[in-house]
Amino acid sequence: MQMVMLGIMLMSLVGVIDYLTGPYLSVFALYYIPIFVIAWFGTVRAAMFTCTLSAVALGWMTMIMTPFDLRTSYLVWNIGSQAACLFIFALIIAALREARERKPETMKVDPLTQATNRVTFYELTEMEMRKLGRYKHPFTLAYLDINNLKGVNMLQGHNSGDTLLQVVAETVEGAVRNVDVVARFGGDEFAILLPETGAEAAKIALERVRARLIEAMKKYSWSVSFSFGAVTCMDALDSVEKVIRHAVNLMDESKRSGSNLIEHEVLEKETPPK
């Protein structure tokens, strides 16, 4: 309601200026000002209401400033086209505002899988490390690699490979809690952040993730397997990079040991990364 009242005030001010300047000085561009303000800072409904008032005011001013003997069908066209421009302008501004508000959210996710992206995952893990240092609540970070994704791309095409990545992301997210974070690190690698999760709880959670993934791959007849590396942090380390590097090293050990295995360690502050 406040934005509507502001729109009425601004539109009325423009109408007064239009009236005082007379028929020889066009102030049509000023009618865009209240529409821009309401469309950018208010709601679409308020912007449409302001557009309607502006169109009415503009049409009225055009009518009273045009001599009667010059009023023709061209005048109707001029008023209609000007009103249409106002409404189109309002819709464009509203769409730009919506895109601007949505952009920060879309920048946080991987465009293919809609999983969290690498940058955001680092930020969230950094927050967990600070919480660990302050409250001594452990967290677990797991690194996941898809084995033989290239084979699926070669035999079934990249569309199947993309679908596989999407299914993996959806399956992992469906197997963990809402507070947990699933991120795609590019290619065939994913990371999982389990806040305030000790070793035993993490083991249960990762076993559930592994079982769900194996089941999903069987459902789609994809000949892939997974390698997991996981660390449960009991003390805050120097950097997120060290935690991830340790998880990646464990994932590599899992890959060398066999398919669908989980290498999991409890990581103390004094434990050097491998």
Secondary structure as GFF3:
##gff-version 3
##sequence-region A 1 274
A	DSSP	alpha_helix	2	21	.	.	.	ID=ss1
A	DSSP	three_ten_helix	28	31	.	.	.	ID=ss2
A	DSSP	alpha_helix	32	41	.	.	.	ID=ss3
A	DSSP	alpha_helix	44	65	.	.	.	ID=ss4
A	DSSP	three_ten_helix	68	70	.	.	.	ID=ss5
A	DSSP	alpha_helix	73	106	.	.	.	ID=ss6
A	DSSP	alpha_helix	118	135	.	.	.	ID=ss7
A	DSSP	beta_strand	139	147	.	.	.	ID=ss8
A	DSSP	alpha_helix	149	156	.	.	.	ID=ss9
A	DSSP	alpha_helix	158	175	.	.	.	ID=ss10
A	DSSP	beta_strand	181	184	.	.	.	ID=ss11
A	DSSP	beta_strand	189	194	.	.	.	ID=ss12
A	DSSP	alpha_helix	199	220	.	.	.	ID=ss13
A	DSSP	beta_strand	225	233	.	.	.	ID=ss14
A	DSSP	alpha_helix	240	257	.	.	.	ID=ss15
A	DSSP	beta_strand	261	267	.	.	.	ID=ss16
###
